[in-house]
């Protein structure tokens, strides 16, 4: 049929800024609820932090590598009357990951409680009773902090007040490391059961003990890898947006959120084009949203000064590399820890200095999925938490020496002969998080998930400064990580009316 003869789409229009996981999930949910959706993305392809790099025959996931709550993604396919399993091949990791401590001790972490008890008995048998208590308490925290609150909007103070009794009962006012230290006396086990906040940008020495829930989340739903990499998940989500008649425009940067009669009315793109909309959903960094995309508007709550005062997560140095041989002794997910833990965290989050030592996360997806590299080769990425740009580090000068130091460390520990086998390489620094992903301070996870930057204290999903503007992604409630940002989109079902209601109101 000639497109000119198609009936006009009378659904209300929503513009979603950013095609990260939060923006893609938001577009799907809005499409399923009667909205016509346009997603605009600055990069040349969707994914945001889950962008995919391809070079020299190797495929590299830029950011997230695991899925820990697949049911949140399954819901999105179900909205379209489809089964995720018909479109994505998720493989459960067992163990989830291996932790290599500085002295060479290796610990396997898995959902199998008997296997974990055996690991603890090998390392510190005196901590077995504490492990039993930790397992029970992390489940209690999960039931409140995630199952009950993660998809609840916190834009009303009453929601926070109702949550306070549970927070006090579960000691959410304490830090993860402090709480974990109640259960374990062995330093290795304190590290193994407290590092999880780093996965969502938090400092275990400062992040609310509610994040002990991640240990239970992993055991309950597993740790999964998507065959084809995270790019396969992103492409599947884009297909769902198209299923509901939505549109994705890449290579398009938003310059300003437009306002009419005190309400968000659309976006103005770099170059001057304007897209009118009934609502705007921003998956951009929250600091960027308020200080740049609303720079022409007076703001009462998230002023430039307040955004500047906020505490931001650490950043990341990521080295992607391919080898002309396989390292079959290396597991899919490996933590290669350095000699310091609390001191290194303090350097990163408090002192904001680039240390000479580091703790690394090594991802070898070709252990599970050989398609990501040429035959007989391996694809890797290694990630090192580093201070955000508030450190003043000149990454143009420090990037290559830092990469070389990581290469040396990997050669000495888990990848002997690495240097001689390298055939392709690229790096991502905090500067890229700022310039490419428009993240304030080059923070990898937006606002740091401290107690007073969580829930009601975090930028609300319903903008406090502009009616008709909604926020999803790492910087709003519930926070960073794939489960967090997908849950932030889930909240839209409660705070954005169904498209048919808006259409009827407009007709009246």
Backbone torsions as a table, in degrees:
resi	resn	phi	psi	omega
1	UNK	NA	139.5	176.4
2	UNK	-63.4	128.6	-177.8
3	UNK	-57.2	-26.4	-177.7
4	UNK	-70.3	-16.2	-178.1
5	UNK	-96.8	-2.8	179.1
6	UNK	-69.0	143.9	177.4
7	UNK	-64.8	148.5	178.1
8	UNK	-64.9	145.0	177.7
9	UNK	-83.2	110.5	-175.9
10	UNK	-93.1	5.4	178.5
11	UNK	-67.0	147.8	174.1
12	UNK	-62.7	153.8	-171.9
13	UNK	-106.5	132.6	173.9
14	UNK	-119.3	131.9	172.4
15	UNK	-102.4	127.0	176.7
16	UNK	-107.7	123.9	-179.8
17	UNK	-94.3	112.2	176.5
18	UNK	102.6	130.9	-177.1
19	UNK	-109.6	38.0	168.0
20	UNK	-75.5	-177.8	-178.4
21	UNK	-56.7	-40.1	-179.9
22	UNK	-63.9	-45.0	-179.5
23	UNK	-67.6	-40.8	178.9
24	UNK	-64.3	-44.8	178.9
25	UNK	-64.2	-38.4	178.3
26	UNK	-62.9	-43.6	-179.0
27	UNK	-62.9	-39.4	179.0
28	UNK	-65.4	-46.0	-178.1
29	UNK	-65.6	-39.8	177.8
30	UNK	-67.2	-41.1	177.8
31	UNK	-60.9	-38.7	179.1
32	UNK	-69.8	-18.5	-177.1
33	UNK	-110.7	32.2	168.4
34	UNK	84.5	21.1	178.2
35	UNK	-107.0	145.2	168.1
36	UNK	-88.8	125.2	-169.1
37	UNK	-121.4	135.0	170.0
38	UNK	-120.7	122.6	176.3
39	UNK	-100.8	127.1	177.9
40	UNK	-114.0	129.9	-173.0
41	UNK	-130.0	129.4	-179.6
42	UNK	-64.4	-40.4	-176.8
43	UNK	-75.1	172.3	-177.1
44	UNK	-83.6	0.4	179.1
45	UNK	-153.8	156.1	-179.7
46	UNK	-73.4	169.5	175.6
47	UNK	126.1	-32.8	-177.2
48	UNK	62.4	-123.0	176.3
49	UNK	-66.0	-18.2	177.1
50	UNK	-95.0	28.9	175.5
51	UNK	-61.7	159.1	179.1
52	UNK	-120.4	129.6	174.0
53	UNK	-101.9	137.3	175.3
54	UNK	-128.2	126.1	177.5
55	UNK	-156.9	140.8	175.0
56	UNK	54.1	32.2	178.7
57	UNK	85.8	0.2	179.7
58	UNK	-105.8	148.7	176.8
59	UNK	-118.4	130.3	-177.7
60	UNK	-125.7	123.2	168.0
61	UNK	-71.1	126.7	-175.6
62	UNK	-72.9	-34.1	-171.7
63	UNK	-129.8	-108.3	-176.2
64	UNK	-60.1	146.3	-177.3
65	UNK	-126.6	-11.3	-176.6
66	UNK	-128.0	156.5	173.9
67	UNK	-120.5	120.0	-175.1
68	UNK	-110.3	-9.1	177.8
69	UNK	-138.6	68.9	-173.7
70	UNK	-59.0	-23.7	-179.3
71	UNK	-62.2	-27.7	178.7
72	UNK	-68.0	-33.7	175.3
73	UNK	-77.7	-38.5	178.5
74	UNK	-57.2	-35.5	178.0
75	UNK	-58.4	-37.7	-176.6
76	UNK	-67.6	-40.8	175.6
77	UNK	-67.7	-37.1	-180.0
78	UNK	-62.6	-32.3	177.6
79	UNK	-60.5	-27.3	179.0
80	UNK	-95.9	8.3	-179.0
81	UNK	71.5	27.0	-177.3
82	UNK	-122.0	166.2	175.3
83	UNK	-106.4	126.4	179.5
84	UNK	-57.6	-37.1	-177.0
85	UNK	-61.8	-21.9	177.5
86	UNK	-78.3	-11.1	-175.1
87	UNK	-121.1	-26.3	-178.1
88	UNK	-127.2	142.5	176.4
89	UNK	-108.6	99.7	178.9
90	UNK	-95.3	132.7	179.0
91	UNK	-113.3	124.3	177.7
92	UNK	-72.9	133.4	179.3
93	UNK	-89.3	129.2	175.9
94	UNK	-142.4	109.4	0.0
95	UNK	-71.1	171.1	176.6
96	UNK	-60.4	-49.1	-178.1
97	UNK	-162.8	163.2	173.6
98	UNK	-109.3	139.3	175.4
99	UNK	-108.4	121.5	174.9
100	UNK	-105.5	112.6	179.3
101	UNK	-78.4	167.0	-172.8
102	UNK	-62.2	-27.9	-179.6
103	UNK	-86.0	5.0	178.0
104	UNK	96.0	-9.9	175.7
105	UNK	-61.8	136.4	179.5
106	UNK	-118.3	134.4	178.1
107	UNK	-123.9	128.1	175.2
108	UNK	-90.5	131.9	-179.1
109	UNK	-113.0	124.8	-176.3
110	UNK	-148.6	175.7	178.2
111	UNK	-79.7	-15.3	-177.7
112	UNK	-74.8	107.7	-176.1
113	UNK	-64.3	-37.4	179.4
114	UNK	-64.7	-41.7	178.7
115	UNK	-64.8	-39.0	179.2
116	UNK	-68.1	-39.4	176.5
117	UNK	-60.8	-39.1	179.0
118	UNK	-64.4	-38.4	177.2
119	UNK	-64.4	-43.0	179.7
120	UNK	-66.3	-40.6	179.4
121	UNK	-62.1	-32.7	179.4
122	UNK	-73.1	-33.8	-175.2
123	UNK	-93.1	-45.8	-177.1
124	UNK	-157.1	81.0	-176.4
125	UNK	-57.0	-26.1	-179.9
126	UNK	-65.8	-14.2	-178.5
127	UNK	-97.1	6.0	178.9
128	UNK	-61.4	-43.4	177.2
129	UNK	-61.8	-37.5	178.3
130	UNK	-65.3	-36.1	177.6
131	UNK	-61.8	-41.7	179.2
132	UNK	-60.3	-41.9	178.7
133	UNK	-68.1	-39.4	179.1
134	UNK	-61.8	-44.3	-179.8
135	UNK	-58.8	-45.6	-178.4
136	UNK	-65.5	-42.2	-176.6
137	UNK	-74.3	-35.2	178.3
138	UNK	-65.3	-32.1	176.4
139	UNK	-67.4	-41.5	178.5
140	UNK	-62.4	-41.9	178.8
141	UNK	-65.3	-42.5	179.3
142	UNK	-58.2	-45.0	-176.3
143	UNK	-60.7	-30.3	179.5
144	UNK	-92.5	-56.0	-168.7
145	UNK	-73.8	-28.1	-179.8
146	UNK	-110.4	-59.8	-175.4
147	UNK	-60.4	-34.5	-174.7
148	UNK	-95.4	-34.0	-169.3
149	UNK	-115.0	-18.3	-172.0
150	UNK	-62.0	-31.7	-178.6
151	UNK	-109.0	22.2	176.2
152	UNK	-101.1	131.6	178.4
153	UNK	-68.8	137.1	-178.3
154	UNK	-112.1	30.9	-178.3
155	UNK	-82.5	-6.9	176.2
156	UNK	-111.9	134.6	-177.6
157	UNK	-59.6	-30.6	-178.4
158	UNK	-60.5	-32.6	177.9
159	UNK	-63.4	-41.9	177.6
160	UNK	-64.3	-45.3	-176.5
161	UNK	-62.5	-35.9	177.8
162	UNK	-68.1	-25.3	-177.8
163	UNK	-85.8	-14.9	-174.2
164	UNK	-61.1	-44.5	-179.4
165	UNK	-57.5	-42.2	177.8
166	UNK	-64.6	-39.2	-179.3
167	UNK	-61.6	-41.5	179.1
168	UNK	-68.6	-42.8	-178.4
169	UNK	-63.7	-38.7	-176.9
170	UNK	-93.8	4.7	177.3
171	UNK	60.1	41.7	177.5
172	UNK	-66.6	-14.1	178.6
173	UNK	-78.3	-12.0	177.5
174	UNK	-86.1	172.2	177.8
175	UNK	-94.0	161.0	178.5
176	UNK	-58.5	-48.3	-175.8
177	UNK	-64.9	-40.0	178.8
178	UNK	-62.8	-43.7	-179.5
179	UNK	-65.3	-46.0	-179.3
180	UNK	-62.4	-33.7	-179.5
181	UNK	-67.3	-17.7	173.8
182	UNK	-69.0	-27.0	-174.4
183	UNK	-97.6	-30.8	-173.4
184	UNK	-124.7	137.2	176.6
185	UNK	-100.1	-23.7	-178.3
186	UNK	-78.1	131.8	-176.5
187	UNK	-61.9	-39.1	179.6
188	UNK	-61.3	-43.6	-178.8
189	UNK	-71.7	-32.4	175.0
190	UNK	-61.9	-37.4	176.9
191	UNK	-69.6	-48.5	-174.7
192	UNK	-60.1	-31.1	-176.9
193	UNK	-105.4	8.1	178.9
194	UNK	-124.4	-7.1	-173.2
195	UNK	-75.8	-13.8	-170.8
196	UNK	-53.9	-35.8	178.6
197	UNK	-57.6	-24.8	178.0
198	UNK	-61.7	-24.4	179.6
199	UNK	-69.0	-17.6	179.9
200	UNK	-126.4	22.5	172.5
201	UNK	88.0	11.7	-176.6
202	UNK	-101.7	152.2	175.4
203	UNK	-90.8	115.1	-179.9
204	UNK	-54.2	-24.5	-179.8
205	UNK	-81.4	-6.5	-174.0
206	UNK	-136.5	-14.6	-175.8
207	UNK	-80.7	141.6	179.8
208	UNK	-52.3	140.9	-178.5
209	UNK	-61.2	-11.5	175.5
210	UNK	-55.8	-27.3	-177.5
211	UNK	-75.8	2.2	166.9
212	UNK	-64.0	-13.9	179.4
213	UNK	-62.6	-25.2	-175.3
214	UNK	-60.5	-35.4	179.5
215	UNK	-61.1	-40.6	179.1
216	UNK	-74.4	-37.1	177.3
217	UNK	-56.9	-44.0	178.9
218	UNK	-63.3	-43.9	-178.6
219	UNK	-68.8	-36.6	-175.6
220	UNK	-72.3	-46.3	-173.3
221	UNK	-110.7	-6.9	177.9
222	UNK	83.7	170.1	174.6
223	UNK	-115.7	122.3	-171.5
224	UNK	-121.6	153.2	172.7
225	UNK	-117.9	136.1	177.7
226	UNK	-92.6	120.9	178.3
227	UNK	-60.5	135.6	-172.7
228	UNK	92.2	-6.3	-179.8
229	UNK	84.2	178.7	-179.0
230	UNK	-63.0	-23.3	176.6
231	UNK	-59.7	-31.9	177.5
232	UNK	-66.3	-37.0	177.5
233	UNK	-67.5	-46.3	179.7
234	UNK	-57.9	-46.6	-179.6
235	UNK	-62.7	-36.7	177.2
236	UNK	-64.5	-39.7	178.4
237	UNK	-67.0	-38.7	177.2
238	UNK	-62.6	-39.5	177.0
239	UNK	-60.3	-37.1	178.6
240	UNK	-67.2	-37.5	176.4
241	UNK	-60.5	-44.7	178.3
242	UNK	-65.3	-34.0	178.0
243	UNK	-56.5	-37.5	-179.3
244	UNK	-91.8	14.0	176.6
245	UNK	80.8	15.9	179.7
246	UNK	-82.4	169.6	-177.0
247	UNK	-131.0	139.9	175.4
248	UNK	-117.1	125.8	175.8
249	UNK	-116.3	117.9	179.3
250	UNK	-101.9	164.6	-178.1
251	UNK	67.0	27.1	-176.3
252	UNK	-126.0	117.5	-178.6
253	UNK	-103.6	132.7	177.0
254	UNK	-81.3	131.5	179.8
255	UNK	-97.5	-34.8	-176.5
256	UNK	-158.8	142.2	168.7
257	UNK	-84.5	123.1	-176.5
258	UNK	-84.3	154.8	-175.6
259	UNK	-133.3	135.9	173.9
260	UNK	-138.1	130.8	179.8
261	UNK	53.4	39.5	175.8
262	UNK	76.3	11.4	-178.4
263	UNK	-128.0	152.0	172.9
264	UNK	-60.9	130.8	-176.3
265	UNK	-123.3	4.4	179.3
266	UNK	142.8	-155.9	-179.7
267	UNK	-138.4	150.0	171.4
268	UNK	-108.5	127.0	-176.4
269	UNK	-90.1	157.5	172.2
270	UNK	-59.3	127.2	-173.2
271	UNK	107.4	-15.8	171.5
272	UNK	106.3	-14.9	-179.7
273	UNK	-63.8	140.8	179.1
274	UNK	-116.2	134.5	173.8
275	UNK	-111.2	115.3	178.1
276	UNK	-77.4	145.5	-179.6
277	UNK	-152.3	155.0	174.7
278	UNK	-80.1	-32.7	174.1
279	UNK	-142.5	159.4	174.9
280	UNK	-125.1	133.5	175.3
281	UNK	-116.3	121.2	-178.5
282	UNK	-103.1	119.5	171.0
283	UNK	-101.2	6.0	174.8
284	UNK	-71.4	163.1	175.3
285	UNK	-51.4	135.7	-173.6
286	UNK	-64.2	-37.7	177.8
287	UNK	-63.0	-41.7	177.5
288	UNK	-65.7	-41.6	-179.7
289	UNK	-56.1	-48.5	-174.6
290	UNK	-78.8	-41.8	-173.8
291	UNK	-86.5	-23.3	-177.8
292	UNK	-110.1	-52.0	-174.7
293	UNK	-76.6	-18.5	174.7
294	UNK	-118.7	27.9	-176.3
295	UNK	-64.5	-22.9	-178.3
296	UNK	-89.4	-0.6	-177.0
297	UNK	-112.0	145.4	174.5
298	UNK	-75.4	131.3	-178.6
299	UNK	-121.7	135.4	-180.0
300	UNK	-90.7	-38.2	-171.5
301	UNK	-96.5	-62.8	-175.6
302	UNK	-97.1	71.1	178.1
303	UNK	-75.3	167.7	176.8
304	UNK	-57.0	-39.7	-178.1
305	UNK	-66.3	-40.7	-179.7
306	UNK	-67.9	-41.1	177.7
307	UNK	-62.1	-40.7	180.0
308	UNK	-66.5	-32.5	-178.4
309	UNK	-77.7	-19.6	-175.3
310	UNK	-62.1	155.6	176.1
311	UNK	-94.6	126.1	-176.5
312	UNK	-103.9	155.5	-179.8
313	UNK	-64.3	168.5	171.5
314	UNK	-66.2	171.5	172.7
315	UNK	-108.5	-169.7	-177.5
316	UNK	-137.7	145.0	165.9
317	UNK	-109.4	122.1	-177.9
318	UNK	-123.1	128.7	176.3
319	UNK	-113.9	119.1	176.8
320	UNK	-100.2	131.2	-179.1
321	UNK	-151.1	154.1	177.1
322	UNK	-123.5	149.6	-178.3
323	UNK	-121.9	155.2	-179.8
324	UNK	-89.0	13.1	175.7
325	UNK	-145.4	166.7	177.8
326	UNK	-100.3	144.9	176.0
327	UNK	-111.3	76.9	-170.5
328	UNK	-70.6	-11.4	176.5
329	UNK	-80.9	-9.1	-176.6
330	UNK	-94.6	129.6	-177.7
331	UNK	-75.1	164.9	-179.0
332	UNK	-57.1	-47.7	179.3
333	UNK	-122.6	119.8	-178.9
334	UNK	-134.5	131.2	171.3
335	UNK	-96.0	121.2	178.5
336	UNK	-108.3	96.8	-171.5
337	UNK	-86.3	150.0	178.7
338	UNK	-91.7	-171.7	-175.2
339	UNK	-75.4	-18.9	-176.3
340	UNK	-120.8	151.6	177.0
341	UNK	-124.0	-71.6	-178.9
342	UNK	-61.4	-39.9	-179.0
343	UNK	-66.2	-39.1	178.9
344	UNK	-67.0	-42.0	177.2
345	UNK	-60.4	-39.5	178.5
346	UNK	-65.3	-40.6	176.6
347	UNK	-60.1	-41.5	-174.9
348	UNK	-74.1	-49.3	-170.3
349	UNK	-92.2	-34.4	-174.4
350	UNK	-102.8	-57.3	-177.4
351	UNK	-75.9	-23.7	179.5
352	UNK	53.2	56.0	175.5
353	UNK	-124.3	150.6	179.3
354	UNK	-86.1	109.2	-174.9
355	UNK	-79.3	161.2	177.0
356	UNK	-81.3	-23.6	176.0
357	UNK	-103.2	166.6	-177.3
358	UNK	-159.3	161.2	169.0
359	UNK	-114.7	136.7	-168.3
360	UNK	-121.8	148.3	168.3
361	UNK	-109.9	119.0	-178.2
362	UNK	-107.0	122.4	-179.1
363	UNK	-110.4	120.8	177.1
364	UNK	-120.6	79.0	-175.0
365	UNK	-63.8	-25.4	-179.4
366	UNK	-69.7	-7.6	170.9
367	UNK	-63.7	-30.4	-179.5
368	UNK	-108.9	-33.7	-170.3
369	UNK	-131.5	84.8	-177.8
370	UNK	-62.8	-13.0	-177.2
371	UNK	-66.1	-13.8	-176.1
372	UNK	-85.0	3.6	178.5
373	UNK	-147.3	158.7	174.4
374	UNK	-60.2	158.9	-179.7
375	UNK	-53.4	135.4	178.3
376	UNK	78.0	5.4	-177.2
377	UNK	-114.2	168.2	176.3
378	UNK	-125.9	144.7	173.5
379	UNK	-109.2	133.9	-177.7
380	UNK	-133.3	154.9	155.6
381	UNK	-139.0	142.0	177.7
382	UNK	-123.6	134.4	-172.6
383	UNK	-120.0	133.5	176.7
384	UNK	-125.3	120.7	174.1
385	UNK	-64.5	133.3	-179.5
386	UNK	-137.7	163.6	177.6
387	UNK	-63.7	153.0	173.7
388	UNK	-72.8	-177.2	-171.2
389	UNK	-68.3	-8.7	172.9
390	UNK	-62.1	-12.8	178.5
391	UNK	-73.4	-20.8	-176.4
392	UNK	78.0	8.7	-179.6
393	UNK	-62.4	131.5	176.7
394	UNK	-88.5	94.5	-174.3
395	UNK	-71.1	-22.7	175.3
396	UNK	-60.9	-30.6	-179.1
397	UNK	-94.6	-33.8	-171.9
398	UNK	-93.2	-16.5	-171.5
399	UNK	-59.4	-50.9	-176.3
400	UNK	-68.7	-44.0	175.1
401	UNK	-59.8	-37.1	179.7
402	UNK	-67.2	-43.1	177.4
403	UNK	-59.6	-44.4	-179.1
404	UNK	-62.8	-37.2	178.1
405	UNK	-66.3	-37.9	176.8
406	UNK	-65.7	-43.2	177.5
407	UNK	-57.3	-44.0	179.6
408	UNK	-62.2	-43.1	179.6
409	UNK	-63.4	-42.2	179.4
410	UNK	-66.1	-39.0	177.8
411	UNK	-62.6	-37.7	-177.5
412	UNK	-75.2	-18.9	-172.8
413	UNK	-112.8	-70.3	-169.6
414	UNK	-118.6	-12.5	-176.9
415	UNK	-127.5	64.7	178.8
416	UNK	-60.5	135.9	-179.1
417	UNK	81.5	13.9	-176.9
418	UNK	-58.8	-49.5	-173.9
419	UNK	-55.4	-40.4	-177.0
420	UNK	-73.5	-16.4	-175.2
421	UNK	-104.5	-1.7	-178.2
422	UNK	-67.3	133.8	176.9
423	UNK	-128.4	-13.5	175.9
424	UNK	-154.9	152.0	-172.4
425	UNK	-160.3	144.6	169.0
426	UNK	-156.5	157.7	-177.5
427	UNK	-129.7	157.6	174.9
428	UNK	-129.8	128.3	-177.8
429	UNK	-121.0	171.9	175.3
430	UNK	-54.7	-30.0	177.7
431	UNK	-61.6	-36.1	178.1
432	UNK	-68.9	-37.1	177.0
433	UNK	-61.1	-36.6	179.3
434	UNK	-76.3	-48.8	-171.3
435	UNK	-82.3	-36.5	-176.5
436	UNK	-90.0	-41.3	-176.4
437	UNK	-103.1	0.9	175.5
438	UNK	56.1	43.9	-179.2
439	UNK	-98.9	125.4	-179.3
440	UNK	-57.2	132.3	-179.7
441	UNK	64.5	10.2	-176.9
442	UNK	66.2	21.0	179.1
443	UNK	-65.8	138.1	-177.5
444	UNK	-80.3	-21.0	-173.7
445	UNK	-131.8	23.4	179.8
446	UNK	64.7	-137.7	-176.8
447	UNK	-66.3	138.6	177.2
448	UNK	-65.0	135.0	-177.4
449	UNK	-79.9	63.8	172.5
450	UNK	-81.5	166.3	-178.2
451	UNK	-55.1	-46.6	-176.6
452	UNK	-91.5	20.6	167.7
453	UNK	-131.3	28.5	179.9
454	UNK	-123.9	160.4	175.9
455	UNK	52.5	-122.3	-176.0
456	UNK	-62.7	-27.8	-176.6
457	UNK	-79.6	-10.8	179.4
458	UNK	-87.3	156.8	174.0
459	UNK	-52.3	130.9	-172.1
460	UNK	-75.3	153.2	175.7
461	UNK	-64.1	-31.7	171.7
462	UNK	-96.9	113.5	-174.1
463	UNK	-53.9	133.7	177.4
464	UNK	-79.1	-12.6	-173.6
465	UNK	-111.3	-17.3	-176.5
466	UNK	-148.1	110.9	174.4
467	UNK	-57.3	143.8	179.8
468	UNK	86.9	-2.3	176.0
469	UNK	-109.4	131.8	179.6
470	UNK	-126.8	149.5	-176.4
471	UNK	-117.8	136.3	170.3
472	UNK	-132.5	167.2	177.7
473	UNK	109.2	-170.2	-170.2
474	UNK	-66.0	-31.2	-172.1
475	UNK	-86.1	-5.4	179.4
476	UNK	-111.3	-175.5	179.3
477	UNK	-74.0	137.6	5.5
478	UNK	-90.0	-12.5	177.5
479	UNK	138.6	-163.1	-171.9
480	UNK	-82.8	177.0	-176.1
481	UNK	90.8	153.3	-177.3
482	UNK	-58.3	-47.5	177.7
483	UNK	-60.0	-37.8	-179.1
484	UNK	-65.4	-49.2	-175.0
485	UNK	-72.2	-32.9	175.9
486	UNK	-68.7	-35.9	175.6
487	UNK	-66.7	-32.8	178.7
488	UNK	-63.4	-34.1	176.4
489	UNK	-71.6	-31.4	178.1
490	UNK	-61.0	-32.8	-178.6
491	UNK	-63.7	-27.5	-179.2
492	UNK	-57.5	-29.6	179.6
493	UNK	-59.9	-26.3	-177.6
494	UNK	-94.4	-20.5	-172.7
495	UNK	-115.4	-12.0	176.9
496	UNK	-110.8	126.6	-179.4
497	UNK	-65.6	159.2	175.8
498	UNK	-62.8	144.4	-178.0
499	UNK	-56.6	-34.0	-179.7
500	UNK	-65.3	-34.3	177.7
501	UNK	-65.2	-42.4	179.2
502	UNK	-65.5	-42.0	179.6
503	UNK	-62.2	-41.6	178.6
504	UNK	-65.2	-43.0	-179.2
505	UNK	-63.3	-38.1	-179.9
506	UNK	-68.0	-37.1	179.9
507	UNK	-67.5	-36.5	179.3
508	UNK	-70.5	NA	NA
